[in-house]
Amino acid sequence: MKPLWRINKYLYKYKGLLLLGILFTVISNIFVIIPAQLVRIAIDYVVESFSLFRPLTKGGMGEIARGIFLEFVFVFGILILVMALLRGFFLFLIRQTIIIMSRHVEYDMKNEIFEHYQNLPLSFYRKNSTGDLMARISEDVSRVRMYLGPAIMYGLNLLILFPLVISYMISVNAELTLYSLLPLPVLSLSIYFVNNLINERSEKIQKSLSSLSTFVQEAFSGIRVLKAFVREEDSARQFAEASEEYKHKSIELTKVNALFFPLIMALVGISTIITVYAGGMMVIQGEIGYGVIAEFILYVNILTWPVTSLGWVTSIVQRAAASQTRINEFLDIQNDIVSQENLEAILEGDIEVSNLSFVYPDSGIRALNDVSFQIKAGQTLGIIGTTGSGKSTIANLLLRMYDPTMGEILIDGKNIQRYSISSLRKQMGFVPQDVFLFSDTIANNIAFGLDHPDMALIEKAAKDADVYQNIIDFPKGFETMLGERGITLSGGQKQRVSIARAIAKEPKIMILDDCLSAVDTKTENAILTALKKIMENRTSIIISHRVSSAKLADQIIVLDEGRIIEQGNHESLMAKKGVYADLFEKQTNSGEPIEG
């Protein structure tokens, strides 16, 4: 139970609903006990009345007596019906309090976890899979809600009903109470073990279903590759094998489920037989009346579900504790990327990087080694290098997705760690290498970084990114809905929309991380020409493996295995006839591929 203590704050927050739920449970259970007592009184009344009915019939008063007897029986019937309706009403109120409380807590928990996810650093997402993150905010939270809702509701019902019924049964006849309850502990233990089997097999089914879903998703996503390599039959065969495994596990679960209700009915039947037999012997001996047997049979049936639910509730609590442990693991992770002073200032754009080294904490890979450079406000820096040379790492460090292992980054003469992180990033425009567009309209994707979207600004950004004409050619223009990850657009269009999104922020510092790799040379030149105007009075960093993208920069650095091997402007680096000149020569002679 210890992991579940974490959610006591929610129980305290919604204590009003919880206390009302407890009150309604007590009242509901009172209306459970009273009908059984009324049945006993009614049966004893009928038995005693029947013994008087024959003499009265012989005395000519049979019809009058019969009418009086029926009137009393009718009154008892009405009272029992009223008790049942009142119990149903309070059961409704119990669900309207405790179950609704659990839904409120579920809502709060999901918001808390999602907000915590948003605040965690990029290194956290490199270590954890998206599927695991999704499972903790959906499946694990749902299991905890089952503890807060049904488990608490049925647990309270058992804790309140059991003492009430047992104490009253003992007050009527202690010996018959013992006989009546003999099978109930066996029932509870049996249900506990059956539930564990059900849960175990259910989890196996969930894993199997997850694998099946992943297989289908990959098959649909990669349908072009499947068809190109003529692997349709092989894919169908693999799906059939995965489906066979899922079917087998589902049948195993169905077999266990088939035990559940027969087990309950058998043990309840045994309890009823014992009650009738032992009660019958006591009636013969004159210790109790006929009505007590009927009353005790009703009590056994009343206690059956709470006792049955004990095993089920125990299982729910165990699963909830395991899920809350998993949730707590993530909630306990703290963001180590924090601001030292929360300094909020309008940036000019001077950037100075001194002796910068960085090792990725999750993999231990040294991405940068003693890198130093300086950019004056309004200047453009080009960073050239092969794959894995550390180009994107510099972008991540400037955006403060990570903190450097050694060295420092100064912006306007102040250490980057002094600035408020949100204030810093709001004044930076970033175009990532791996473009991500949301399943929303093109206009909303471009306006993503704006607090107050302006259509004129969105259109201007689209024109500057050389994607305006493509957008207005769509039937719905800027209101065109993009598919998952922007699948509606071509690779080049996606990158240009991503550039427009960064431009629309009107940032002080622009970082373009190899963002022109999916466009042809002609489009690249058109975008660079537009960007040249946009970059005026803005500090810009163009990261690329193409020399053509960086040649317009005021200064260029060439990276190799995390070190700067050459530094200067285009003319000086060409004059050196080193790595940069060699790259320029090769790329110019080979020609850039034209994307269609």
For each residue, the residues with C-beta under 8 A, 3 or more apart:
1: 4 5 317 321
2: 5 321
3: 6 321 324 325 328
4: 1 7 8 144 147 317 320 321 324
5: 1 2 8
6: 3 9 324 327 328 331
7: 4 10 11 105 109 144 148 324
8: 4 5 11 12
9: 6 12 13
10: 7 13 14 104 105 108 109 148
11: 7 8 14 15 18 105 148
12: 8 9 15
13: 9 10 108
14: 10 11 17 18 101 104 105
15: 11 12 18 19
16: 19 20
17: 14 20 21 97 98 100 101 104
18: 11 14 15 21 22 97 98 101 152
19: 15 16 22 23
20: 16 17 23 24 93 97
21: 17 18 24 25 94 97 98 101 152 153 156
22: 18 19 25 26 156 160
23: 19 20 26 27
24: 20 21 27 28 90 93 94 97
25: 21 22 28 29 90 94 153 156 157 160
26: 22 23 29 30 160
27: 23 24 30 31 90
28: 24 25 31 32 87 90 91 93 94 157
29: 25 26 32 33 157 160 161 164
30: 26 27 33 34 164
31: 27 28 34 35 83 84 86 87 90
32: 28 29 35 36 87 161 165 302
33: 29 30 36 37 164 165 168 302
34: 30 31 37 38 83
35: 31 32 38 39 79 80 83 84 298
36: 32 33 39 40 295 298 299 302
37: 33 34 40 41 295
38: 34 35 41 42 76 79 80 83
39: 35 36 42 43 80 291 294 295 298
40: 36 37 43 44 289 291 292 294 295
41: 37 38 44 45 76 291
42: 38 39 45 46 73 76 291
43: 39 40 46 47 289 290 291 294
44: 40 41 47 48 289 290 291
45: 41 42 48 49 72 73 76
46: 42 43 49 50 69 73
47: 43 44 50 51 289 290 291
48: 44 45 51 52
49: 45 46 52 53 65 69 72
50: 46 47 53 54
51: 47 48 54
52: 48 49 55 56 65
53: 49 50 56 57 62 65 66 69
54: 50 51 57 58
55: 52 58 59
56: 52 53 59 61 62 64 65
57: 53 54 60 61 62 65
58: 54 55
59: 55 56
60: 57
61: 56 57 64 65
62: 53 56 57 65 66
63: 66 67
64: 56 61 67 68
65: 49 52 53 56 57 61 62 68 69
66: 53 62 63 69 70
67: 63 64 70 71
68: 64 65 71 72
69: 46 49 53 65 66 72 73
70: 66 67 73 74
71: 67 68 74 75
72: 45 49 68 69 75 76
73: 42 45 46 69 70 76 77
74: 70 71 77 78
75: 71 72 78 79
76: 38 41 42 45 72 73 79 80
77: 73 74 80 81
78: 74 75 81 82
79: 35 38 75 76 82 83
80: 35 38 39 76 77 83 84
81: 77 78 84 85
82: 78 79 85 86
83: 31 34 35 38 79 80 86 87
84: 31 35 80 81 87 88
85: 81 82 88 89
86: 31 82 83 89 90
87: 28 31 32 83 84 90 91
88: 84 85 91 92
89: 85 86 92 93
90: 24 25 27 28 31 86 87 93 94
91: 28 87 88 94 95
92: 88 89 95 96
93: 20 24 28 89 90 96 97
94: 21 24 25 28 90 91 97 98 99 153
95: 91 92 98 99 100 153
96: 92 93 99 100
97: 17 18 20 21 24 93 94 100 101
98: 17 18 21 94 95 101 102 149 152 153 156
99: 94 95 96 102 103 149 150 153
100: 17 95 96 97 103 104
101: 14 17 18 21 97 98 104 105 148 149
102: 98 99 105 106 145 146 148 149 150 152
103: 99 100 106 107 145 149
104: 10 14 17 100 101 107 108
105: 7 10 11 14 101 102 108 109 144 145 148
106: 102 103 109 110 141 142 144 145 148
107: 103 104 110 111
108: 10 13 104 105 111 112
109: 7 10 105 106 112 113 141 144 145 327
110: 106 107 113 114 137 141
111: 107 108 114 115
112: 108 109 115 116 331
113: 109 110 116 117 136 137 141 327 330 331
114: 110 111 117 118 137
115: 111 112 118 119
116: 112 113 119 120 330 331
117: 113 114 120 133 137 330
118: 114 115
119: 115 116 335
120: 116 117 124 125 333 335
121: 124 335 336 337 401 402
122: 125 126 396 401 402
123: 126 127 360 361 362 402
124: 120 121 127 128 333
125: 120 122 128
126: 122 123 360 362 363
127: 123 124 362
128: 124 125 132 133
129: 132 133
130: 133 134
131: 134 135 210
132: 128 129 135 136
133: 117 128 129 130 136 137 330
134: 130 131 137 138
135: 131 132 138 139 140
136: 113 132 133 139 140 141 326 327 330
137: 110 113 114 117 133 134 140 141
138: 134 135 141 142
139: 135 136 142 143 206 323
140: 135 136 137 143 144 323 324 326 327
141: 106 109 110 113 136 137 138 144 145 323 327
142: 106 138 139 145 146
143: 139 140 146 147 316 319 320 322 323
144: 4 7 105 106 109 140 141 147 148 320 323 324 327
145: 102 103 105 106 109 141 142 148 149
146: 102 142 143 149 150 151 316 319 320
147: 4 143 144 151 152 316 317 319 320 321
148: 7 10 11 101 102 105 106 144 145 151 152
149: 98 99 101 102 103 145 146 152 153
150: 99 102 146 153 154 313 316
151: 146 147 148 154 155 313 316 317 320
152: 18 21 98 102 147 148 149 155 156
153: 21 25 94 95 98 99 149 150 156 157
154: 150 151 157 158 306 309 312 313
155: 151 152 158 159 309 313
156: 21 22 25 98 152 153 159 160
157: 25 28 29 153 154 160 161 306 309
158: 154 155 161 162 306 307 309 310 313
159: 155 156 162 163
160: 22 25 26 29 156 157 163 164
161: 29 32 157 158 164 165 302 303 306
162: 158 159 165 166 303 306 307
163: 159 160 166 167
164: 29 30 33 160 161 167 168
165: 32 33 161 162 168 169 299 302 303
166: 162 163 169 170 177 181
167: 163 164 170 171
168: 33 164 165 171 172
169: 165 166 172 173 176 177 180 296 299
170: 166 167 173 174 177
171: 167 168
172: 168 169 176 177 288 292 295 296
173: 169 170 176 177 282 287 288 292 296
174: 170 177 178
175: 178 179 278 282
176: 169 172 173 179 180 275 278 279 282 288 292 296
177: 166 169 170 172 173 174 180 181 296
178: 174 175 181 182
179: 175 176 182 274 275 278
180: 169 176 177 271 274 275 278 296 299 300
181: 166 177 178 184 185 271 300 303
182: 178 179 185 271 274
183: 186 187 267 268 270 271 274
184: 181 187 188 267 271 300 303 304 307
185: 181 182 188 189
186: 183 189 190 267
187: 183 184 190 191 263 264 267 268 304 307 308
188: 184 185 191 192 307 308 310 311
189: 185 186 192 193 311
190: 186 187 193 194 263 267 311
191: 187 188 194 195 260 263 264 308 310 311 312
192: 188 189 195 196 310 311 314 315
193: 189 190 196 197 311
194: 190 191 197 198 256 259 260 263 311
195: 191 192 198 199 311 312 314 315
196: 192 193 199 200 315
197: 193 194 200 201 256
198: 194 195 201 202 253 256 257 260
199: 195 196 202 203 315 319
200: 196 197 203 204
201: 197 198 204 205 249 252 253 256
202: 198 199 205 206 253
203: 199 200 206 207
204: 200 201 207 208 249
205: 201 202 208 209 246 249 250 253
206: 139 202 203 209 210
207: 203 204 210 211
208: 204 205 211 212 242 245 246 249
209: 205 206 212 213 246
210: 131 206 207 213 214
211: 207 208 214 215 242
212: 208 209 215 216 239 242 243 246
213: 209 210 216 217
214: 210 211 217 218
215: 211 212 218 219 238 239 242
216: 212 213 219 220 239
217: 213 214 220 221
218: 214 215 221 222
219: 215 216 222 223 226 235 239
220: 216 217 223
221: 217 218
222: 218 219 225 226
223: 219 220 226 227
224: 227 228
225: 222 228 229
226: 219 222 223 229 231 232 235
227: 223 224 230 232
228: 224 225
229: 225 226
230: 227
231: 226 234 235
232: 226 227 235 236
233: 236 237
234: 231 237 238
235: 219 226 231 232 238 239
236: 232 233 239 240
237: 233 234 240 241
238: 215 234 235 241 242
239: 212 215 216 219 235 236 242 243
240: 236 237 243 244
241: 237 238 244 245
242: 208 211 212 215 238 239 245 246
243: 212 239 240 246 247
244: 240 241 247 248
245: 208 241 242 248 249
246: 205 208 209 212 242 243 249 250
247: 243 244 250 251
248: 244 245 251 252
249: 201 204 205 208 245 246 252 253
250: 205 246 247 253 254
251: 247 248 254 255
252: 201 248 249 255 256
253: 198 201 202 205 249 250 256 257
254: 250 251 257 258
255: 251 252 258 259
256: 194 197 198 201 252 253 259 260
257: 198 253 254 260
258: 254 255 262
259: 194 255 256 262 263
260: 191 194 198 256 257 263 264
261: 264 265
262: 258 259 265 266
263: 187 190 191 194 259 260 266 267
264: 187 191 260 261 267 268 304 308
265: 261 262 268 269
266: 262 263 269 270
267: 183 184 186 187 190 263 264 270 271
268: 183 187 264 265 271 272 300 301 304
269: 265 266 272 273
270: 183 266 267 273 274
271: 180 181 182 183 184 267 268 274 275 300 304
272: 268 269 275 276 297 300 301
273: 269 270 276 277
274: 179 180 182 183 270 271 277 278
275: 176 179 180 271 272 278 279 293 296 297 300
276: 272 273 279 280 293 297
277: 273 274 280 281
278: 175 176 179 180 274 275 281 282
279: 176 275 276 282 283 288 292 293 296
280: 276 277 283 284 293
281: 277 278 284 285
282: 173 175 176 278 279 285 287 288 292
283: 279 280 286 287 288 289 290 292 293
284: 280 281
285: 281 282
286: 283
287: 173 282 283
288: 172 173 176 279 282 283 292 293
289: 40 43 44 47 283 292
290: 43 44 47 283 293 294
291: 39 40 41 42 43 44 47 294 295
292: 40 172 173 176 279 282 283 288 289 295 296
293: 275 276 279 280 283 288 290 296 297
294: 39 40 43 290 291 297 298
295: 36 37 39 40 172 291 292 298 299
296: 169 172 173 176 177 180 275 279 292 293 299 300
297: 272 275 276 293 294 300 301
298: 35 36 39 294 295 301 302
299: 36 165 169 180 295 296 302 303
300: 180 181 184 268 271 272 275 296 297 303 304
301: 268 272 297 298 304
302: 32 33 36 161 165 298 299 305 306
303: 161 162 165 181 184 299 300 306 307
304: 184 187 264 268 271 300 301 307 308
305: 302 308 309
306: 154 157 158 161 162 302 303 309 310
307: 158 162 184 187 188 303 304 310
308: 187 188 191 264 304 305 311 312
309: 154 155 157 158 305 306 312 313
310: 158 188 191 192 306 307 313 314
311: 188 189 190 191 192 193 194 195 308 314 315
312: 154 191 195 308 309 315 316
313: 150 151 154 155 158 309 310 316 317
314: 192 195 310 311 317 318
315: 192 195 196 199 311 312 318 319
316: 143 146 147 150 151 312 313 319 320
317: 1 4 147 151 313 314 320 321
318: 314 315 321 322
319: 143 146 147 199 315 316 322 323
320: 4 143 144 146 147 151 316 317 323 324
321: 1 2 3 4 147 317 318 324 325
322: 143 318 319 325 326
323: 139 140 141 143 144 319 320 326 327
324: 3 4 6 7 140 144 320 321 327 328
325: 3 321 322 328 329
326: 136 140 322 323 329 330
327: 6 109 113 136 140 141 144 323 324 330 331
328: 3 6 324 325 331 332
329: 325 326 332 333
330: 113 116 117 133 136 326 327 333
331: 6 112 113 116 327 328
332: 328 329
333: 120 124 329 330
334:
335: 119 120 121 338
336: 121 403
337: 121 400 401 402 403 421
338: 335 421
339: 342 343 417 418 419 420 421
340: 415 417 418
341: 418 419
342: 339 420
343: 339 414 418 419 420 423
344: 419 420 423
345: 412 414 419 423
346: 427 508
347: 411 412 424 427 508 509
348: 377 412 508
349: 375 377 378 411 412 508 509 538 539
350: 375 376 377 410 411 412 413 539
351: 374 375 381 398 409 410 411 509 539
352: 374 375 409 410 413
353: 356 371 372 373 374 394 407 408 409 410
354: 372 407 408 409 410
355: 370 371 372 406 407 408
356: 353 368 370 371 372 394 397 404 406 407 408 409
357: 366 368 369 370 371 404 405 406 407 562
358: 366 367 368 390 393 397 402 404 405 406
359: 364 365 366 367 405
360: 123 126 363 364 365 367 402
361: 123 364 402
362: 123 126 127
363: 126 360
364: 359 360 361
365: 359 360
366: 357 358 359 369 562
367: 358 359 360 390 393 562
368: 356 357 358 371 390 393 394 397 404 562
369: 357 366 561 562 563
370: 355 356 357 407 563
371: 353 355 356 357 368 390 394 407 559 562 563 564
372: 353 354 355 356 407 564
373: 353 381 555 557 564 567
374: 351 352 353
375: 349 350 351 352 379 380 381 539 541 554 555
376: 350 379 539
377: 348 349 350 412 539
378: 349 536 537 538 539
379: 375 376 539 540 554 555
380: 375 535 539 540 541 542 552 553 554 555
381: 351 373 375 540 541 542 553 554 555 556 557
382: 541 542 544 549 550 551 552 553 555 556 557
383: 391 394 541 542 543 544 550 556 557 559
384: 391 544 545 547 550 556 557 558 559 580 583
385: 389 390 391 545 558 559 560
386: 389 545 560
387: 545
388: 561
389: 385 386 559 560 561 562
390: 358 367 368 371 385 393 394 559 561 562
391: 383 384 385 394 395 513 514 543 544 545 559
392: 395 396 433 513 514 543
393: 358 367 368 390 396 397 402 562
394: 353 356 368 371 383 390 391 397 398 541 543
395: 391 392 398 399 430 432 511 513 541 543
396: 122 392 393 399 401 402
397: 356 358 368 393 394 400 401 402 403 404 409
398: 351 394 395 409 416 428 509 511 541
399: 395 396 424 425 428 430 511
400: 337 397 403 416 417 421 424 425
401: 121 122 337 396 397
402: 121 122 123 337 358 360 361 393 396 397
403: 336 337 397 400 417
404: 356 357 358 368 397 407 408 409
405: 357 358 359
406: 355 356 357 358
407: 353 354 355 356 357 370 371 372 404
408: 353 354 355 356 404 415 416
409: 351 352 353 354 356 397 398 404 415 416
410: 350 351 352 353 354 413 414 415 416
411: 347 349 350 351 414 416 419 424 509
412: 345 347 348 349 350 377
413: 350 352 410
414: 343 345 410 411 418 419
415: 340 408 409 410 418
416: 398 400 408 409 410 411 419 424
417: 339 340 400 403
418: 339 340 341 343 414 415
419: 339 341 343 344 345 411 414 416 423 424
420: 339 342 343 344 423 424
421: 337 338 339 400 424 425
422: 425 426
423: 343 344 345 419 420 426 427
424: 347 399 400 411 416 419 420 421 427 428
425: 399 400 421 422 428
426: 422 423 449 505
427: 346 347 423 424 507 508 509
428: 398 399 424 425 507 508 509 510 511
429: 449 502 503 505 507 509 510 511
430: 395 399 502 511 513
431: 495 498 499 501 502 510 511 512 513 515
432: 395 435 436 498 513 515
433: 392 513 514 515 517 543
434:
435: 432 486 494 495 497 498 515 518
436: 432 485 486 498
437: 445 482 485 486 489 494 497 498
438: 444 445 448 482 486
439: 481 482 483 484 485
440: 444 445 481 482
441: 444 445 478 479 480 481 482
442: 445 446 471 474 477 478 479 480 482 497
443: 446 447 453 455 458 478 479
444: 438 440 441 447 448 453
445: 437 438 440 441 442 448 482 486 497 501
446: 442 443 458 461 462 478 497 500 501 504
447: 443 444 450 453 454 457 458 501 504
448: 438 444 445 501
449: 426 429 501 502 504 505
450: 447 453 454 457 504 505
451:
452:
453: 443 444 447 450 457 458
454: 447 450 457 458
455: 443 458 459 478
456: 459 460
457: 447 450 453 454 460 461 504 506
458: 443 446 447 453 454 455 461 462 478 500 504
459: 455 456 462 463 468 478
460: 456 457 463 464
461: 446 457 458 464 465 500 501 503 504
462: 446 458 459 465 467 468 471 478 497 500
463: 459 460 466 468 530
464: 460 461 500 503 530 531 533 534
465: 461 462 468 496 497 499 500 503 527 530
466: 463 469 496 523 526 527 530
467: 462 470 471 493 496 497 499 500
468: 459 462 463 465 471 472
469: 466 472 473
470: 467 473 474 493 496
471: 442 462 467 468 474 477 478 480
472: 468 469 477 478
473: 469 470
474: 442 470 471 477 480
475: 480
476: 479 480 481
477: 442 471 472 474 480
478: 441 442 443 446 455 458 459 462 471 472
479: 441 442 443 476
480: 441 442 471 474 475 476 477 488
481: 439 440 441 476 488
482: 437 438 439 440 441 442 445 486 487 488 489
483: 439 486 487 488
484: 439 487
485: 436 437 439
486: 435 436 437 438 445 482 483 489 494 497
487: 482 483 484
488: 480 481 482 483
489: 437 482 486 493 494 497
490: 493 494 595
491: 494 495 518 595
492: 495 496 518 519 520 523 595
493: 467 470 489 490 496 497
494: 435 437 486 489 490 491 497 498 518
495: 431 435 491 492 498 499 515 516 517 518 519
496: 465 466 467 470 492 493 499 500 519 523 527
497: 435 437 442 445 446 462 465 467 486 489 493 494 500 501
498: 431 432 435 436 437 494 495 501 502 515
499: 431 465 467 495 496 502 503 512 515 527 531
500: 446 458 461 462 464 465 467 496 497 503 504
501: 431 445 446 447 448 449 461 497 498 504 505
502: 429 430 431 449 498 499 505 507 510 512
503: 429 461 464 465 499 500 506 510 534
504: 446 447 449 450 457 458 461 500 501
505: 426 429 449 450 501 502
506: 457 503
507: 427 428 429 502 510 538
508: 346 347 348 349 427 428 538 539
509: 347 349 351 398 411 427 428 429 538 539 540 541
510: 428 429 431 502 503 507 531 534 535 538 539 540 541
511: 395 398 399 428 429 430 431 540 541 543
512: 431 499 502 515 516 531 540 541 542 543 544 549
513: 391 392 395 430 431 432 433 543
514: 391 392 433 517 543 544 545
515: 431 432 433 435 495 498 499 512
516: 495 512 519 524 527 528 544 546 549
517: 433 495 514 544 545 546
518: 435 491 492 494 495 595
519: 492 495 496 516 523 524 527 595
520: 492 523 524 592 593 594 595
521: 524 525 548 591 592 594
522: 525 526 594
523: 466 492 496 519 520 526 527 595
524: 516 519 520 521 527 528 546 548 549 592
525: 521 522 528 529 548
526: 466 522 523 529 530
527: 465 466 496 499 516 519 523 524 530 531
528: 516 524 525 531 532 549 552
529: 525 526 532 533
530: 463 464 465 466 526 527 533 534
531: 464 499 510 512 527 528 534 535 540
532: 528 529 535 536 552
533: 464 529 530 536
534: 464 503 510 530 531 538
535: 380 510 531 532 538 540
536: 378 532 533
537: 378
538: 349 378 507 508 509 510 534 535
539: 349 350 351 375 376 377 378 379 380 508 509 510
540: 379 380 381 509 510 511 512 531 535 553
541: 375 380 381 382 383 394 395 398 509 510 511 512
542: 380 381 382 383 512 549 550 553
543: 383 391 392 394 395 433 511 512 513 514
544: 382 383 384 391 512 514 516 517 547 549 550
545: 384 385 386 387 391 514 517
546: 516 517 524 549 550 587 592
547: 384 544 550 551 580 583 584 587 588
548: 521 524 525 551 587 592
549: 382 512 516 524 528 542 544 546
550: 382 383 384 542 544 546 547 553 556 570
551: 382 547 548 556 570 584
552: 380 382 528 532 570
553: 380 381 382 540 542 550 556 569 570
554: 375 379 380 381 569
555: 373 375 379 380 381 382 567 568 569
556: 381 382 383 384 550 551 553 566 567 568 569 570 573 580
557: 373 381 382 383 384 564 566 567
558: 384 385 564 565 566 567 573 578 579 580 583
559: 371 383 384 385 389 390 391 562 563 564 565
560: 385 386 389 563 565 579
561: 369 388 389 390
562: 357 366 367 368 369 371 389 390 393 559
563: 369 370 371 559 560
564: 371 372 373 557 558 559 567
565: 558 559 560 578 579
566: 556 557 558 573 576 578 579 580
567: 373 555 556 557 558 564
568: 555 556 572 573 576
569: 553 554 555 556 572 573
570: 550 551 552 553 556 573 574
571: 574 575
572: 568 569 575 576
573: 556 558 566 568 569 570 576 578 580 581
574: 570 571 577 580 581 584
575: 571 572 581
576: 566 568 572 573 580 581
577: 574 581 582
578: 558 565 566 573 581 582
579: 558 560 565 566 582 583
580: 384 547 556 558 566 573 574 576 583 584
581: 573 574 575 576 577 578 584 585
582: 577 578 579 585 586
583: 384 547 558 579 580 586 587
584: 547 551 574 580 581 587 588
585: 581 582 588 589
586: 582 583 589 590
587: 546 547 548 583 584 590 592
588: 547 584 585 591
589: 585 586
590: 586 587
591: 521 588
592: 520 521 524 546 548 587
593: 520
594: 520 521 522
595: 490 491 492 518 519 520 523
596:
